[in-house]
Amino acid sequence: MKKIFALLLSLAMVVTMLAACGQGGSNAPATTSAAADTTAVAPADDTTATTAEQLTADINAETVNRDAELTVGINADIGSFYPGGAGSAGVKLKRVMCYETLFYKDANKELHPLLAKSYESLGDGKYSVELFDYITDSEGNHMTAEDVIFSFDGYKEDGQNSSTWKTLTDYHTTGEYTFEFTLDPERTGQVEDVFSRVPIITQAAWESSPDEMATYPIGTGGYTLDLSKSTAGSFYVFNRRDDYWQTDEEYICERNLFNIKTLTVKVIPDTSTLAAALETGEIDFTSEIDSNDWGMFLNDDGTAKDGYIAMESQNNAFVHMTFNCGENSPCKDINLRKAIALCIDSAACAYNVYGSLGRACNAATNPYLEDSGLEFGHDDYFPYDPNLTEAKKLVEESSYNGEELRVLILPRNTVSKSFPLIQAYCLQIGVNLVPLEYDMATFRTVRVEPTGTEYEIELLGATSADDYVNVSVKEIDNKAYGNGFGRCFVNDDKLQQLYEATGNQSTNSPEAVQELLDYLEEQCYIYGLYYCPKMVIGSDKVIGGVVIPFDDAIYSSFVVE
């Protein structure tokens, strides 16, 4: 019987303009902050880089099969092969397959060379970057620093992922393979976004494309699209490039190992049908199966059933409640807000949605963000008491008079599924919640209504784009929505100061994050409910000794006798 060892190397990515990466060796440049002294960054001479040969040898895996062919399933079409675009599973996959970024960021949050060989922080948000001087794309076009500037221009012009470019005040070449750019002010994580989430293309490739790469990608990545075997909207076939430009083993890692010969991508929008396709062997691998169907492949404890492998991937999404604390809302009363938080068994909600893999939050955010962790939360974060003693007391001490509290619910199953349970918990303390459920377009319109009179509570699910604490709780920002109050509709100068401190690269720190999370808990403006890792499930018959570029991560799975 085979024993399965699965090594997962993943990186959560933003919604737009990303290329995902896996974990590599220590041959990469170390990151430096904007406030740091000027420090040149380059690969170390005594590198312990993870090479193609070492990847399997280090864990006693079988010899990598470089003729491996896999079929993966996604529930959102790739659509246009333009390297930008909103971050669906299809969009993320095309970037991993066909395009590359300057650096990639591994699961340990370290930057490693990809298109760029090194970078240097010049202080005050200014960076200098050196490219490799032998980069070519899939059509043989040579890449220089001018192509990076061309790519930056294009992404700024198309207006997508504006937060990446919002404070990019200057960028220019300083040589054939070097360039500089300035972020003023530098938002927390912004330089990492520029380095690891922006696909770079050559100007020659773009200008040679008759449709701005809508139907055929031309990038520096390790795969090309086989148009003759692909049907738009249904399935896509990617073949490994035999002429991939990076041949120096010092810079080969999971992100550019490319040991799958052919990857076929099937688009199956319905997640139940996607699950059935994995069960019947139509596909080999997917991360898009809904939690309702996990039982087909996972045991109650989250381990894989016979015939499958299961891997946990970092998932930055989490479900939380944001309270409308405006003058016309009953939730302006802190006692009512805390009573609601205390009466909800968040662990039970997590189990109801995700089964044994669901986890209760211990702070107002997901602990697996770039600048957070379990240590930032508290074990007694609004602890659930079945007797509801404290919750009932707080309701009595509040100004609540039995009004209906309208809850605007994000139309996503992992969010809406918990509402009936939340509603039942609140009824036990005499608080009456009523749901406001709309389609996504209507939801987005209602939630940004500026007066704060449409709902009292939002039940939200922050997305995996929210990599930093500051972004994950962006609804508290009183400068983001044009109403001067944020989505909490409260004029709290201290809250804004704490929020902005975590959003600036020069002031963000573990202490700043802790202070913000503590204050959010103290005031109960946001109540973190639950989260769950992303589950990647595949057949153990076909995934052995290969590194799989898929969705927003690189997955390494090894089958050992």
Secondary structure, DSSP 8 states (H G I E B T S, - for coil): --EEEEEEEE----SSS--------S-S-----TTS--EEE---TT-----HHHHHHTTT-----TTEEEEEEESS------S-S---HHHHHHHHHH-B-SEEE-TTS-EEESSEEEEEEEETTEEEEEE-TT-B-TT--B--HHHHHHHHHHHHHH-TTHHHHTTEEEEEEEETTEEEEEESS-BTTHHHHHHHS--B--HHHHHH-TTTTSSS---SSSEEE-GGG-BTTTEEEEEE-TT-S---GGG--GGGT--EEEEEEEE--SHHHHHHHHHHTS-SEES---GGGGGGTB-TTS-B-TTEEEEEE----EEEEEE--STTSGGGSHHHHHHHHHH--HHHHHHHHHGGG-EE-SSSS-TTSTT--GGGS-TTSS---TT-HHHHHHHHHS---S-EEEEEE-S-HHHHTTHHHHHHHHHTTT-EEEEEE--HHHHHHHHT-TTS-S-SEEEEEE-TT--SHHHHTGGG-TTSSSSSSGGGT---HHHHHHHHHHHBTTT--HHHHHHHHHHHHHHTSEEEEEE--EEEEEETTT-SSEEEEETTEEEEEEEE-
